[in-house]
Amino acid sequence: MSKSNSLVRPKFPFRLLITGLLCAGVLVASAWFTRPGPGIECDRLAPLTVLATIAAFLMAICFRQMARYEERSQRWFLAACLLLAAISLFTDFRYVRRYRGICDSVQQMQGQSSPTQQP
């Protein structure tokens, strides 16, 4: 083994780095929207649903890239990205599932209490 070969590290393709940044960004956005607040904000449910969809899409991208890249370090990196996307998907789903009924009932009560306009 020559000295020059021992110092060469495998480079990550640009696509892997972009995938990692997107997975980390979705996780940070999910954490931002699911942060505890003084009350339940029903306006957070729609963005969390979109973030959950993006996380599922990123999981599919990670699986597809695992078939393409065969180096061990690249596969571990993709496994970490897959874990980040899965955590984001799971947290978003639980938050939306927990508060969807409450927000729907509040919207129904507001709709019933608002006066209807007669033509």
C-alpha positions in Angstrom: 0.0 0.0 0.0 1.6 3.2 -1.1 1.6 6.4 0.9 -0.4 8.3 -1.7 -3.2 5.7 -1.6 -3.5 5.7 2.1 -4.1 9.5 2.2 -6.8 9.5 -0.5 -10.3 9.6 1.0 -13.3 8.7 -1.1 -15.1 11.8 -2.2 -18.8 12.1 -1.8 -20.7 12.8 -5.0 -22.5 16.1 -5.1 -25.9 14.2 -5.2 -25.2 12.6 -1.9 -24.4 15.9 -0.2 -27.5 17.5 -1.6 -29.6 14.6 -0.3 -28.0 15.0 3.1 -28.7 18.7 3.2 -32.3 18.2 2.2 -32.8 15.5 4.8 -31.3 17.7 7.5 -33.3 20.7 6.3 -36.6 18.8 6.5 -35.7 17.6 10.0 -35.0 21.1 11.2 -38.2 22.4 9.6 -40.2 19.6 11.2 -38.6 20.4 14.6 -39.5 24.1 14.1 -43.1 23.4 13.4 -43.6 20.8 16.1 -41.9 22.9 18.8 -44.1 23.3 21.9 -46.0 26.5 22.2 -48.5 28.1 24.5 -51.4 26.5 22.7 -52.4 24.4 19.7 -51.7 26.2 16.4 -53.9 24.6 13.7 -52.0 26.6 11.1 -49.1 24.2 11.5 -50.9 21.1 10.3 -50.7 21.9 6.6 -47.0 22.6 6.5 -46.3 19.5 8.5 -48.3 17.4 6.1 -46.2 18.8 3.2 -43.0 18.2 5.2 -44.1 14.6 5.8 -44.6 14.1 2.1 -41.2 15.6 1.3 -39.6 13.3 4.0 -41.2 10.2 2.4 -39.9 11.4 -1.0 -36.4 11.8 0.4 -36.6 8.3 1.8 -37.4 7.0 -1.6 -34.4 8.9 -3.0 -32.1 7.5 -0.3 -33.2 3.9 -1.2 -32.7 4.6 -4.9 -29.2 6.1 -4.3 -28.2 3.1 -2.1 -28.6 0.9 -5.2 -26.4 3.3 -7.2 -23.5 3.9 -4.7 -21.7 0.9 -3.4 -18.9 2.3 -1.3 -19.4 1.5 2.4 -19.0 5.2 3.6 -21.5 6.4 1.0 -24.0 3.7 2.1 -23.6 4.7 5.8 -24.1 8.3 4.9 -27.3 7.4 3.0 -28.5 5.3 6.0 -28.0 8.3 8.2 -30.0 10.4 5.7 -32.7 7.8 5.7 -32.9 7.8 9.4 -33.2 11.7 9.5 -36.0 11.5 6.9 -37.8 8.7 8.8 -37.6 10.6 12.1 -39.1 13.7 10.4 -41.9 11.6 8.7 -42.7 9.9 12.0 -42.8 13.1 14.1 -44.8 15.0 11.5 -47.4 12.2 11.2 -47.8 11.9 15.0 -48.3 15.6 15.4 -50.8 15.9 12.6 -52.7 12.8 13.8 -52.8 14.0 17.4 -54.2 17.5 16.6 -56.2 17.0 13.4 -59.4 16.1 15.3 -59.1 19.0 17.8 -58.5 21.5 14.9 -61.4 20.1 12.9 -63.8 20.4 15.8 -62.7 24.0 16.5 -63.3 24.9 12.8 -66.7 23.3 12.9 -67.6 25.2 16.1 -66.4 28.5 14.5 -68.4 27.7 11.3 -71.6 27.1 13.3 -71.3 30.2 15.5 -70.6 32.6 12.6 -73.7 34.3 11.3 -74.8 33.3 7.8 -75.5 36.0 5.4 -78.9 36.1 3.7 -79.0 37.3 0.1 
